[in-house]
Structure formats: structure tokens, C-alpha cells
Amino acid sequence: MHLRCDETPQWSLLRQHFETAGRCLDLRQAFAADAQRFAHFSQSAPHVFADLSKNLWDRPAEALLLDMARQCEIESQRDAMLRGETINGTEQRAVLHTLLRRPPGLALPGDLPCVAPDLVQVHATLDAMLAFAETVRADEGITDVVNIGIGGSDLGPHMAVLALEAFRIPGKRFHFVSNIDGHELHAVLRQLRPERTLFLVASKTFTTIETMTNARSALAWFQAQGGQDVSRHFVALTTHVEAARALGITTTFGFWDWVGGRYSLWSAIGLPVAIAVGAEGFRSLLGGAHAMDEHFRTAPLASNLPVRLGLLDVWYRNFHGFNNRCVAPYHAGLRRLPAYLQQLEMESNGKRVDRQGRLLPMSTSPILWGEPGSNGQHAFFQMLHQGSDVLPLEIVAVRQRAHPLAGHHQMLLANALAQSQALMVGRPSTDGHRHCPGNRPSTFLLLDALAPASLGALIALQEHRVFVSGCLWGINSFDQWGVELGKGLARDLELRLASGDATGLDASTAGLLQRLRG
């Protein structure tokens, strides 16, 4: 059993350091005192450059955090995940989403015997999926692709298709339906012609209530509009082939129980991305993620970017007491990145007990939120600069533009730099309304270009960062039992809405049920 971070000797030393130096650290003074601060707290990783120097930590704090990570055996925990051990203890599963982007035939030190045959199956499925994607791309009769899924079956593919707009095939439109609210599906269906539409139904078990409700409604619309050949116009991304065939869907692509939903973009769930950017583009996405996997696997802890970010997250959450992190991507293509990261981090690490079921004495996942820059500057950045709470900001910027409009990108990058600088330096004034205190932290992640490989690396970086902080807190980052409670209650209440039976309900739920029934 691995130590939790609060069980290590470094925990109390970090507390002492925070009280004596960390709490009062001033970034402006820190830069003035250390000419090498930027060099020390910035680094390159595959496809990503990170500047961590404008964060509220110093070298002694980082050294203690690294020692704490070693005490928690973060490297052996990482290796256990990569070699296929059953690290998801509550569901008795391995966690092998990294296998989905491993090149064929590549063996890693310590691989379990199951990994080699699984890797063969991974690439057989990948080859079949990408061949199908190329067939769809070549089919001029298909002009619209509709992905029906929710959670990990929607957020990742949706984010990636938007992000890679510059690489998308012309002549095809991509739609994403996730909400069980019929307004969303209806708004999409109004734009479509059945003979020109391909529906992708994404649900591992083919039982997800939102997805299956939307899928059945889409199928009913297709048939009512005179659609012919369900097998040509509907594809299932599922392991439940028989349930798909019951709906007339014969083309299916499956995946494995060691792929968690929020880590499934790399699997058959990524089919809409493969159709959008092609087989070569999708393989490049996988390649960028694998490059980051290798960095995470091999880089020393002190220069391991996912580790440094995970340590910073623990430092902020448990010592500074910051319970938020704002993500501001300065690229319109990354506008769904904050929503994707919300699930990745808060569903993974939003836990209150450790792996042994013990109540944790410290806080875990921060609240993650954000909007693209520069939109956020005209919405909530006021609070970042002058609010009573300190909210760490994470900026994601892209050096190269992918559009021909002069002046726009330079202005966008200038805004990204200016916000990071302004948060740190502030603006002193005797007028309290105009005074900006500064010393507000930010992280700057820079991609050279927004392309499949760099997007893959960025996502993998965030996955591993979440894993690191989860290991330090001693929690299982790969289950989500809290999600199940509301689902079960909803099934009961759906029947009650039809019958009006409020027996045994609390007074508030009973009162609302009756009002909703009209």
C-alpha cells in the first residue's frame, strides 16, 4: 500500500515552509531575486512548452513536493498503470488507455502477459475503424455525421473535432448530440436529410439512458422521413453488438473494459474525429499522445511536466487552499477544452475517500471552469484581477495561426501575454476601485501549432497530471460511483411523473413533482 501525501514526512515540512515562506511569497520579488526563475520553472515536453514561473511556489517548495512524490512512490504507481496492473480496485480493472496509442508491437518493461494480445486487438480494431472512416470520407453522399453520446462519448470527440477544424474534410458537417433534452436533437434533425446522414451511436454498454433515448428518436425520425437502409446510416460504438443489432445496426466498433469513458477518445469513440481528419490525422493524434506518455514514463521527476503540474495542483489545493482553477484557451478551436477537462479532473478526482475507503483529511479535486480568451476577459477576468479570492489561471496559447486574417492572431497572443503579466504585476493605486493587487498566479502552456499531434500531447499531459495528483491523494481516479446515484433516482422519478405517485418522497421532491405534472 502506497503512502498518501499527508502520511509522508514532507507533508509537515511543506506546511512549515508554506507558513514561513509560501504564504507571503511575492512573485515580483521572486523574479527580482532569481534571474534564473523563468529558466528553472519552465520546460519543454513533447509538443508543449510550459511556463510555471508565475506560480506561487519557490525552489524549496518544489524540492519538498518532489521528495513527497518519491515517498508516495509515484514512479511505481505510474509503472503499475502502464504495465496493466489492476489499479482500479473498486471495479477490479486495469487502466490502459495509454495502450490505445502505443505503436504496434511495442513492449514496455514489466508489461503483463495480457498486454501483448490486447495491443494486437487494439491495432486490429484501429485499422478497421480507420478504414471505415476513410470510406465515409470518400462517400460524397454522406454530408452530415451526427455523434450521439454523452460524457466521455461526447466531450472528447466534440472538443477534438472543433479543435482540428483546420484539418477537417470539406463538404461534411459534424453534429454532436448529448443532452436528453429533446430540444438539442430536434435542432440538429431539422438540418438533416436522412439519405445524406450518418449517425454514430456511442455507448459502451448500449444502455446509457440519454444516448439510447436520443438514438431511438433519431432512428424513428430517419424512418419517418423515408430513410432506407439503417445498416448504412447508423453505426454503433459499443461492446454490446447484440443490442445494436436489435436496432438494425450491423456496423459496430468495440473497445475494452479497461478504457474509462473520459479516457476513450483514443478508442472507437474517436470515430467522428477519424472521419473529420482522416486516418493519417488520427494516427498523428495518437502519436502525439504516445510521445507525452513516453515523456511521463521516462523523464526524471524534476523535469517531468505531468508530475510538476500534479505537484503544483496539490500545493495549491492543500496548502494555499485554492479550490478553483480557471482554464482560458487562447484559441477558438479549443473552446470546448474547459468542458472536456471538467470531466477529466472532477469526475476522476472528485472523491472524499482514499483507495481503502478511509475518509480523507484533506481536499482533492479543484473546481475546474473556464472560457476562451479573449471572451473571458470581458466576463469573469475582473474577479481574477480584483476579486477577494485568488483563482489560479491556466492559459493555453498557440503560436501559429491557421487562418489568413492579418492582425488577429498577434492581438490574441498579446492579450494572452498581457493577462498573465497583469495578474502578476498588478496595478498599485491609492484609489481602491482601481487598485489591482497583483501577485495572482498563472500557468502558460504553449503549443507551436494546433494540430493532431500537439492536441494529442496536450490531452495526454492533462490525463497524466490528474493521475499524479490522484496518486498523491491516495484516491482511485478511475471510478465514478457518485454519477450512478442520480441515474437510479431518475428512473424511479420518471415513472412517478407518469403516475403522480409521491409515496415516500420528501416534501420538496413531492411538491415539485406535482407542480411539474401541472
N, C-alpha and C positions, 0 to 999 in steps of 0.2 A: 504494500500500500504506500502510495507516494504522499509526501508531506503536503499539506495545504500551505499557502504562503504565510498565513498567520501563525503557523506552527514552527516556522523557521527562526533561527537566532536573528536573522536580518530584519525581521518584522519590527522588533522593538528598536533596533538600531535605526531603521528608517523613520520610525516615529520620533526618535530623538533628533535625527537630522532635520526632519520637517519642522519641528518646534524651534530649533536653533537657527536654521538657515533657509529651509524651504519655504516656510510661511512668509518670510519677509524678502524673498528673492525679487530683485528688480531687474527686469530684462535689459533695460537701458544701461544700468551699471554693470551687468554681467558682460555685455558686449564691450563696454569700455575697458573692463579689467582683463579680458581674454581675447587677444587678437585672433586666436585660432578657434573661437567658439563655433563659427559657421562651419569651418572645415571639420571639426570634431563631430558636430551634431547634424551633419548632412552626409548623404551617401547615395551611391548608385546601386540599384538592383536591376534585374532584367526588365528592360523597357520602362522603368520608373526611376526618377530621381526624387529623393525626399529631403526636404529641409525641416529638421526637427529643432532647429536652434532657437526659434521664437517660442519655445515651450518653457513652462515654469519648473525647470529642473537644472541641476548642475552636474558636473562630473562625479562628485562623491555620491550623489543620489543615484545616478545611473550605475555606478560600480556596485553599490549595495543591492540594487534591483537585479543586476546580473548575477551576483552571488546568491540572491534569493532564488532565482530561476534555476541555478545549478543545484541548490538544496532541494528544490521540488523535482529535480531530475527531468527537466523539460525536454532534454535531448532524448532520453529513453522513452518518454511518453510520445514524443514525435515519431520515433522509430517504430514504436508499437503500432501506431496508426498506419504508417506506411507499409509495414510488412503484413498487415491483415489480421492483427490480433482483435479479439472481441472486446473493444474498448467501450462500446455502447452497452453497458451492463444491464440496464433496465429492460432492454429489448433483446439482449443476447445477440448482438450483431457486430460484425466488423464495420469499419468506416473507411471505404476505399474509393471515394470519389476521385482521388488522385490517380487511380488505376485507369480511369476513363480517358485520361490524357497522356498516359505513358506510351511511348513508342512501342511498336510490336516487337516482341522477343526480348525486351529489356528486363533483365533480372537485377534486383537490388539486394544488397547484403541482408541476409536474415529473412528473405521472403518465405512465408509459409507455403506448404505444398499446394494449397488451393489457389495460390495467386497465378501461377503459370497457366493452368487451364482456363481460369477466369479471364486472363488477359487475351487468350486466343478467342474466347467468345466475345469479349468486348470489341475486338477488331473485326470479327465476322459481322457483328451487328452494325458497327460503324460503317463498314464498307457497304452493307445492304442499304442502310439509311441514306448514305450519301449518293449511292446510285439512284435511289428513288428521288432524292432531291434534284438531281440533275435531269431526271425525266420530267419532273414538274416544271423545272426552269425552261426546258425545251418545248413544253406544251403551250403554244400560243393561245389555245382555247381556254386555259385557266388564267384568269386575270385577277382573281381575288383569293387570298389564303386567309382563313379565319381560324385562329387558335382558340380553342375553348378549354380553359383550365383555370386553376386558382392556386394561390400561394406560390410554391416553387415551380408549379407547372405554368405559371403566367409571368411572375415578376422577372425572372431571369431572361427568358426568351424575349419578352416585351422590351426590357431595358436594352438588350443586345441588338435587336433589330433596329431600334431607334438610334442607338449609338453608331451603328455601322451603315447609316443611311448613304454615305458616300460610296459604299461598296455594293449597294443593293442592285439587283437586277431591274432594269427599267421595264415598264409595262405590266407590273404586278403590284397590287396593293395588299398590305398586310394589316389585319384587324385582330384585336385581342379582346376576348370576352371573358370576364372572370366573375363579375358580380351576379348574384342570383336575382337581383333586381331586373325585372324584365325590360325596363326602360333601356338598359345598356344593349342587350341582344337585339331588341326591336330597332334601335337606332342603326345598328350595323346591317341587319337584314334588309332594311329599306333601301340600302345602296346596292344590293346584290342581284344578280341573275343566277338562278340555280345551275344552269348549264356551264357557267363560267367560274364556279366557286369550288374550292377545295376546303373542306372542314377537317381540322386536326383536333381530335378529342383526346386530351392529355389527362390521364388519371391512372396511377399505378394499379390500383385495385378495381377500377371501374365502378366504384361505389361512392365516390365523393359527391355529396348531395347537390352542391351548387353546379358542379361540372356536368353531372348526369341530367339534371333538370334542364340546363341550357342545351345539352346535346340532343335530348329528346325533342325539345321545342324547335331546334334547328332542323332536325330530321323531319318533323311534322310540316314545317314551313317548306322545306325542299320538296316534299311530296305534294303538298297542296299547290305549289307553284308549277307543277308539272315536271319536276325533276325526274330524270331517269338514271338508273344505274347507281344505286347507293354505294356499291363497292368501288366505283371510280371516284366518287366525290367525297367520301368520308374515309379517314384514316384514324386508327386508334394507336395512341402511345401508351401502352399498358402491358402488364404481365398477365391480365385476365383475358386471354384470347377468346374463351367460350362466351363470356359476357358481351364482348364486342361482336361476335358472330350472331348473337341473338338479335342485335340491332341491324344486321345485314352488312356489317363492316368486316371485310375479309383481309384488308391490308393492315398489319399490325407490326409495331416495333416495340420490343420489351426492354427491360433493364432489371436490375438486381436489388435484393432487399438491403444490400449494403450501400445503397445510394439514397441518402436522405433527400426529401423534396427540395429543400433550399440549396442543395448541392447538385441538383440534377440537370443543370443547364448543359453539362458536358455529355449527357446521355441522349437517348432518343427524344427526350423532352426538348432538345435543341433543334429538332427538325425544322421549325419555322426559320431559325437562324440559317441553317444549311441551305434552305430554299432561297433565302434572301441573298446570301453572299457566296453561295456555291461551295462545292466540296473543297476546293483549294482554300477558300476563305475560312471554312470551318476548321480545317486541319491547322491552319495558321493560328486560329483562336486557341485550339488545344495545345499547340506548340508553345505559345506564349505562356499559358498556364503551367505547362510542364517545366519551362525554364524557371519560373518562380518556385515551383515545387523543388527543383534541384538546388536553387539558392537556399531555400528553407532547410533542406536536408543537409547541406554541406557547409554552409557559411558558419564561421565561428559566431558564438552568441553575440559578441560585441559588435559585429558587423552584419548581423542577420536582421534584415529590415522587419519581417513579421514579428520577430522576437522583441525588437526595440519598440515597435508600436504597441505590442501587447503589454510590455512593461510600463510604458507611458500611460496606458489606459488604467492599469492597476494603481499607479502612482496618483493619478488624478481622482479616481473613484474613491479610493480608500484612505488617502492622506489629505489631499486638498478638499475632498468632499464634493467635487463637481459631479453632478448627476445627469448632465446633458453632454452631448456632442453634436454640434451643427456641421453638416456636410454641405459645402457650396461648390458644385462643379461649374467651372467657368467654361462651359461648352454646352450649347443647346442640345447636342446629341446625347449628353449624359443626364438629361432632365429626369429620367426615372431611376438614376443611380441611388438617390437617398431612399426611395421606397424599397428598392432591392436590398439595400444594406440594413434597413429597419428589420426585415425578416431575418436576414443572415445573423445579425447580432442579438436582437431582442428575443427571437424565438430560440436561439442557441443558448444564450447565457442569462436569460431572464428566469433564474432559478433561485430558490431560497434554501435548498438543502444540498449537501455535498453528495458524492457518489455513494456513501454509506447511509444516506438518508438523514444525516445529522443536520440540525438547523444551523445555518451559517451565522457567525457573529459579525459579519461584515457585508457590505453591499456588493452586488455584482453588476450586471449589465447597465451601462448608461442608457438614458433615453436618447435615441438617435432620430434626427429630423433634419430637414433642410430643403432648399430650393436652389435652382441655378442662379449663379451670378450672371448678370448684374441685377436680376429681378429682386433677389433677396435684399439687396442694398436699399431698395425703395419700399421694403416691407418690414423686416424684423431686425436689420442690422443696427437700427437705433438702440435696441436693447443690448446688442453685443458691445457697443461702444460706451453706453452710459447707464445701462441697467444696474440694479442693485445686486444682481447675480453675475458671477463670472462664468461664461459659457465658452469652452474651447471650440475653436473653429477649425475645420479641415477643408482646405481649398484644394481642388483638383483642377489643374490647368493643362492645356495642350499647346505646345509651342507652334506647330504648323497649322495653318488653316486649310480647309478643304472646300473653300468657296472663292469666287473671283471678285468679291466686292472689296474695293480698296478702303483702307482705313478702319474697318470694323474690328478686325482681329487685334490690331495694335491697341486700339482703345479698350477692348475687352481685357487683354493682358495687363494693360496699365491699371485697370480697375482692380484686378486680382492682386497685383503687387501693392497697390495703394491701400487696400483694405488690410492686408497683412501688416503693412508698415504702420498704418494709423492705429490699429489695435494695440501695437506695442508702444509707440512713442506718445500717443495721446495728444491732447492739446490743453496746456495749462491756461487757466483764465480765472480772474477774480469774480467773474460772473458765473455763478453756479450753473446756470442754464446752458452756458457754452463750454463749461469745463468738461474735458474728456480725460479721465484719469490715466489711460494707457495701461501698460503692463498686463494686457489681456493676451492670452496665449493663442497661437495658431500653428498649424502644420501645413506645409505646402508640398503637395505631390504633383510632379510634373511629368507628363508624357511628351515624347518628341512629336508624335502624331497619334491621332485616334484611329487605329487600325485594328484588324482582328487580333494580331499578336499582342499588341500593347493592352487591349481591352482584356484579353485572357490573363495576362500577367497581373493587371490591376485587380481583377476579381479574385484570383488565387491569393494575392497578397492579403486581401481583406479576409478571406476564409482562414488563412493560417494565423492571422493576427487574433481573430476570435478564438481559435483553438488555443493559442498561447494563454490568453487571459483566463479562459475556462479552466485550463490545467492548473494555473496558479491558484484559482479559487477552489479547485478540487471538485468541480461540478461535471456532470455529464452534459456536454454541449450538443448532444445528438439525439435527444428525445424531446418531446413536446406534449407532455401529458395534460398541461393546462388547456391546450387547444381543444381537447376532447370533451371537457365538461359542458361547454356551451352547446356543442353539437348535439349531445344527448338530450339536453333540456329542450332544444329547439324541436326535435322530433316529437316530443310529448306535447309541446305547446301548439304545434301545427294542428294536431288532432283536436286539441281543446278549442282552437279558434273556429274550427268547423262545427263543433258540438255545443260550445258555450259552457262546458263543464269546468267549473272553477274549484271543484272539491279539493281540499288540501293545499291550495295555493296560498301564499302570503297575501296580505290585504292589498299591497301595491300591485303585484302582478295580476291578481284577480280583477282589480279595478281597471287597470289598463287593458286587460283582455276584453272586458265588457265594452269599454269605450271603442276599442278597435273593431269590435263586431258591429258597432253602430246601433 
